[in-house]
Amino acid sequence: MRNHLVFLLTLVLGSPLACGPASGPASARSPGASVTSSKSVSYAPVWHARSYKGLKKLEDRIVGYVNQLRKRKGLVALRTDERLRVAARQHTLEMVAKGYYSHISPVKTWASVAQRACHAGFFDPFVSENIGKVAGFADPAFAMFESWRKSPGHYANMVQTRIRYIGVGLISVTQGRRIYYGTQVFATNDLDLRKLKVAPLRRRVLRLTVDFATASGVEVKAWMGYRFVANVPRRGRGARFVLDLRVPRPRTQTFDFAVKVGAQMPLVCVHVKVTRGGAVSTRRNTFDRRCRQVTRVTATARKLTTHGTELSGEARADNTKALQSRYYLNHQWGPRLKLRLRKWVPFTRTLGGRRTRLSYVVGGLMKDYLWIDLSGKPVFRCP
């Protein structure tokens, strides 16, 4: 779930303001990918600073006022992230151009602040937002900041303890008089991603296939040591587990298969060992009634060449909590990334199926970062 906190406020001297149409940015496109060649597709956000202009000096002054406030509260200063600035400018410009004043955009593709940040290339979905408008002040940057500071909801957003990044988008329009519209976007960015690319993958693998004959109502779960691998899908009167292993094999590996019957706790009943040379052996426990629900186990392994798709990129942990993050592809648990604190490290993951949800678990919370649609040409999409 992409969580976000949003608050809006209007502070104007004189009569109420109407959000009439005004000149906006170039027409916004849906996020997607730029085709780098006929064989690979790289993520490339279509929202850039060159398409969304703002009043940078006033924006930076607002950031300064926010950091002065945070310093008085004993909080760390926020750093401007240009992607968040683009997301803030886009929303400010769109509100004026389309004549609305809300945190929810009428364009479904980027309706929420989290989606807008993603469209600008900022993937961490835990973001929050303030919007406002002021007129009749000699110092519009300070007036905008003060309007947010004096509002409990906006103030709470600016002094959140966990946020580390900010982006401000401020523009001015003439609607009978000079009016300033502004948006603030705040974020944590525990785990950042860049240089994402999807490419065809051809590789030699050792395909392990384990077939189980079981009684009805039996669930089989695969583990490798303490790591849960997958729920084994049912197949006829049993279940089949298929996994492609690296060639050459780095070491002997043992897979444990737990049996679950009804509401009982799962119990490991089957062990399958795969040697470095590709030899397979099985061992089945029958000491427990649950294990006797598995009547036959057959395991084979053969070398073959597979054709698939690989996701590659770089990841960076912004804090020690994120160093322990795990990734999920379509909610299938993967191992921890080999992250380094505030340093970019490369990663690759093999994709399966026509559509993939790339998620991460940071601090016990699962976050959808990106969706990848392989039904036609690969396309990156924001959740």
C-alpha positions in Angstrom: 0.0 0.0 0.0 1.3 3.4 -0.9 0.6 5.5 2.2 0.6 9.2 2.2 -0.5 12.2 4.4 -1.9 15.2 2.6 -3.1 18.6 3.8 -4.3 21.7 1.9 -4.7 25.3 3.0 -5.6 28.7 1.4 -4.3 32.0 2.8 -5.4 35.0 0.8 -5.9 38.7 1.7 -9.2 39.9 0.4 -11.9 38.0 -1.4 -11.9 34.3 -2.1 -9.9 33.1 -5.1 -11.2 31.1 -8.0 -8.8 28.5 -9.4 -9.2 29.5 -13.0 -7.3 28.1 -15.9 -3.8 29.2 -16.6 -0.9 28.2 -18.9 0.6 24.9 -17.7 3.4 22.7 -18.7 3.7 20.7 -21.9 1.2 17.9 -21.9 2.1 15.2 -19.4 2.5 11.7 -20.6 2.0 8.4 -18.8 5.2 7.0 -17.2 6.9 4.3 -19.1 10.1 3.3 -20.7 12.5 4.4 -23.4 13.5 1.6 -25.7 17.3 1.5 -25.7 17.5 -1.2 -28.3 15.4 -3.9 -29.8 16.5 -6.3 -27.0 16.2 -4.2 -23.9 14.1 -1.5 -22.3 15.3 1.0 -19.7 13.1 3.0 -17.2 13.1 6.7 -18.1 10.7 9.0 -16.2 9.0 11.4 -18.6 8.6 14.1 -16.0 11.7 16.3 -15.9 12.6 19.7 -14.6 12.9 21.1 -18.2 9.2 20.4 -18.7 8.0 21.8 -15.4 9.3 25.2 -14.6 9.0 26.9 -11.2 10.3 29.8 -9.1 13.4 28.0 -7.9 14.8 30.8 -5.7 11.5 31.1 -3.8 11.2 27.3 -3.6 14.7 27.1 -2.1 13.8 29.8 0.4 10.8 27.8 1.6 13.1 24.8 2.1 15.3 27.0 4.2 12.4 28.2 6.4 11.4 24.5 6.9 14.9 23.6 8.0 15.1 26.5 10.4 11.9 25.2 11.9 13.2 21.7 12.1 16.5 22.9 13.7 14.5 24.6 16.5 12.7 21.3 17.1 16.0 19.4 17.2 15.3 17.6 13.9 17.6 16.8 11.0 17.6 19.2 8.0 15.8 18.0 4.9 17.7 17.7 1.6 16.1 18.8 -1.7 15.5 16.0 -4.1 15.0 17.2 -7.6 12.6 14.4 -8.4 10.3 15.6 -5.6 10.7 19.1 -6.9 9.5 18.0 -10.3 6.5 16.1 -8.7 5.6 19.2 -6.7 5.9 21.5 -9.7 3.8 19.2 -11.9 1.0 19.1 -9.4 1.1 22.9 -8.8 1.0 23.6 -12.5 -1.7 21.1 -13.2 -4.0 22.5 -10.4 -3.8 25.9 -12.1 -4.1 24.6 -15.6 -7.1 22.3 -14.9 -8.8 24.7 -12.4 -8.9 22.5 -9.3 -7.4 22.7 -5.8 -6.9 19.3 -4.3 -4.4 16.6 -3.5 -6.2 14.2 -5.8 -5.4 14.7 -9.5 -8.3 14.1 -12.0 -5.8 12.0 -14.0 -6.1 8.5 -12.6 -2.5 7.5 -13.6 -1.0 10.0 -11.1 -4.0 10.7 -8.9 -2.0 10.4 -5.6 1.1 12.2 -4.4 2.9 8.8 -4.2 2.1 8.1 -7.9 3.3 11.6 -8.9 6.6 11.1 -7.1 7.0 7.7 -8.9 6.3 9.4 -12.2 9.2 11.7 -11.5 11.4 8.7 -10.8 11.2 8.7 -7.0 10.0 5.2 -6.1 9.7 5.1 -2.3 5.9 5.3 -1.8 5.9 6.7 1.8 5.5 10.4 0.9 3.4 13.3 2.2 2.2 16.6 0.7 1.1 20.1 1.5 -0.5 22.5 -1.0 -1.4 26.2 -0.6 -1.9 29.5 -2.3 -1.3 33.1 -1.1 -1.7 36.6 -2.5 -1.0 40.2 -1.4 2.3 39.6 0.4 5.6 41.2 -0.2 7.5 38.0 0.6 5.4 35.2 -1.0 7.9 32.5 0.1 7.7 33.4 3.7 3.9 33.9 3.5 3.4 30.4 2.1 5.7 28.9 4.7 3.9 30.8 7.5 0.5 29.6 6.2 1.6 26.0 6.5 3.3 26.5 9.9 0.2 28.0 11.4 -2.0 25.0 10.2 -1.7 22.0 12.5 -1.9 19.4 9.7 0.7 21.2 7.5 2.9 21.8 10.5 2.8 18.1 11.4 4.0 17.2 7.9 6.9 19.6 8.0 8.2 18.3 11.4 7.9 14.6 10.8 10.8 12.8 12.4 11.3 10.1 9.8 11.4 12.3 6.6 14.7 13.2 5.0 13.9 14.7 1.7 11.8 17.6 0.3 10.7 19.0 -3.0 8.9 22.4 -3.4 7.1 23.6 -6.5 6.0 27.2 -6.5 4.5 29.2 -9.4 2.7 32.6 -9.8 -0.2 33.5 -12.0 -2.2 36.6 -12.6 -5.9 36.2 -11.9 -6.8 39.8 -11.4 -3.8 40.0 -9.1 -0.6 38.1 -8.5 -1.3 34.7 -6.9 1.2 32.2 -5.8 0.4 28.4 -5.7 2.7 26.0 -4.0 3.2 22.3 -3.2 5.6 20.6 -0.8 6.4 16.9 -1.1 8.2 15.1 1.8 9.7 11.6 1.7 11.9 9.1 3.5 13.5 7.2 0.6 14.8 4.3 2.7 15.6 2.4 -0.4 16.4 4.1 -3.7 16.6 2.5 -7.2 18.1 3.8 -10.5 19.3 2.6 -13.9 16.5 0.0 -14.1 16.5 -2.1 -17.3 14.6 -5.1 -18.5 16.5 -7.3 -21.1 16.1 -10.8 -22.6 18.0 -13.5 -20.6 19.5 -16.7 -22.1 21.2 -18.9 -19.6 22.2 -22.5 -18.8 20.4 -23.8 -15.7 19.9 -27.0 -13.8 16.1 -27.4 -13.6 15.0 -29.2 -10.4 11.6 -30.9 -10.6 10.1 -32.5 -7.5 6.7 -34.3 -7.8 4.6 -35.2 -4.8 1.8 -37.7 -4.6 -0.4 -36.7 -1.6 -3.7 -37.2 0.0 -6.4 -34.5 -0.7 -6.3 -31.3 1.3 -2.5 -31.4 1.8 -0.4 -28.3 1.3 3.3 -28.5 0.5 5.7 -25.6 1.3 9.3 -25.3 0.1 12.1 -24.0 2.3 15.9 -23.7 1.8 17.4 -23.6 5.3 15.5 -20.8 7.2 14.4 -19.2 4.0 10.9 -19.7 2.7 11.0 -20.3 -1.1 7.4 -20.9 -2.3 4.1 -22.6 -1.8 4.2 -25.7 -4.0 1.3 -25.5 -6.5 -1.2 -28.4 -6.6 -1.0 -30.7 -9.7 -3.7 -33.3 -10.1 -3.6 -35.6 -7.0 -0.3 -34.1 -5.8 2.0 -31.1 -6.2 4.9 -30.1 -8.4 7.9 -27.9 -7.4 10.1 -26.5 -10.3 13.1 -24.4 -9.7 16.0 -23.3 -12.0 19.4 -23.5 -10.3 22.7 -21.9 -11.3 25.2 -23.7 -13.5 27.8 -24.4 -12.4 26.6 -25.2 -9.0 28.5 -23.2 -6.3 27.8 -25.9 -3.6 25.5 -28.7 -2.5 22.1 -27.4 -1.6 19.3 -29.1 0.4 15.6 -28.2 0.0 13.1 -29.0 2.8 9.4 -29.5 2.0 6.9 -29.0 4.8 3.5 -30.6 4.8 0.4 -28.8 6.1 -2.9 -30.5 6.8 -5.9 -28.3 7.7 -5.1 -25.9 10.6 -2.2 -27.9 11.9 1.3 -26.5 11.9 3.5 -27.4 8.9 6.0 -30.2 9.5 9.1 -30.8 7.4 8.7 -34.3 5.9 10.8 -34.4 2.7 14.5 -33.4 2.0 15.9 -33.1 -1.5 19.6 -32.7 -1.9 21.3 -31.4 -5.1 25.0 -31.8 -5.4 27.4 -29.5 -7.2 27.5 -32.0 -10.0 23.7 -32.0 -10.4 23.0 -35.4 -8.7 19.7 -35.5 -6.8 18.7 -37.6 -3.8 15.6 -37.6 -1.6 14.8 -38.5 2.0 11.3 -38.8 3.3 10.2 -38.9 7.0 7.3 -41.1 7.9 7.4 -40.9 11.7 4.4 -38.5 11.8 0.9 -38.9 10.5 1.2 -35.7 8.5 4.3 -37.0 6.7 2.4 -40.2 5.8 0.0 -38.0 3.8 2.8 -37.8 1.2 2.8 -41.2 -0.5 5.5 -40.7 -3.1 8.3 -38.3 -4.0 10.2 -38.1 -7.3 13.0 -35.6 -7.9 14.9 -35.1 -11.1 17.4 -32.5 -12.4 18.4 -31.8 -15.9 20.6 -29.1 -17.6 18.9 -26.9 -20.2 19.0 -23.5 -21.8 16.2 -21.1 -20.8 15.0 -17.9 -22.4 13.5 -15.4 -20.0 13.7 -11.8 -18.9 16.0 -10.1 -16.4 15.6 -6.9 -14.4 18.8 -5.1 -13.6 19.6 -1.8 -11.9 21.3 -0.3 -8.9 20.0 0.1 -5.3 21.1 2.2 -2.3 20.1 2.0 1.3 19.7 5.4 3.0 19.7 4.1 6.5 20.7 1.0 8.5 17.1 -0.2 8.7 17.0 -0.5 4.9 20.2 -2.6 4.8 18.1 -5.6 5.8 15.4 -5.1 3.2 14.2 -8.1 1.2 12.6 -8.0 -2.2 9.5 -9.7 -3.6 8.6 -10.4 -7.2 4.8 -10.9 -7.4 4.9 -11.5 -3.6 7.4 -14.3 -3.9 10.1 -13.8 -1.2 13.6 -13.2 -2.4 16.9 -12.9 -0.4 18.2 -9.7 1.1 20.0 -7.4 -1.3 23.7 -6.9 -0.8 23.3 -3.3 0.1 25.8 -0.7 1.3 24.9 2.3 3.3 24.5 5.3 1.0 26.4 3.6 -1.8 24.9 2.4 -5.1 25.3 -1.4 -5.7 24.2 -3.3 -8.8 21.5 -6.1 -8.7 19.9 -8.4 -11.1 16.7 -10.5 -10.8 15.0 -12.9 -13.1 11.4 -12.1 -13.9 8.6 -14.6 -14.3 5.2 -14.3 -15.8 3.8 -11.5 -18.0 3.3 -9.0 -15.2 5.7 -8.4 -12.3 5.2 -6.4 -9.1 8.5 -5.3 -7.7 8.1 -4.9 -3.9 10.5 -4.4 -1.0 10.1 -5.1 2.7 11.7 -2.4 4.8 11.2 -2.3 8.5 8.5 -5.0 8.3 6.4 -3.1 5.8 5.9 -4.2 2.2 6.1 -1.4 -0.4 5.3 -1.8 -4.1 8.0 0.2 -6.0 7.2 -0.6 -9.6 5.1 -2.7 -11.9 6.6 -4.3 -15.0 4.3 -5.4 -17.8 5.8 -7.9 -20.2 2.5 -8.7 -22.1 3.7 -6.6 -25.1 7.0 -4.9 -25.1 8.3 -4.4 -21.5 6.8 -1.3 -19.8 7.5 0.1 -16.4 4.4 1.4 -14.5 3.9 3.2 -11.3 1.6 1.3 -8.7 
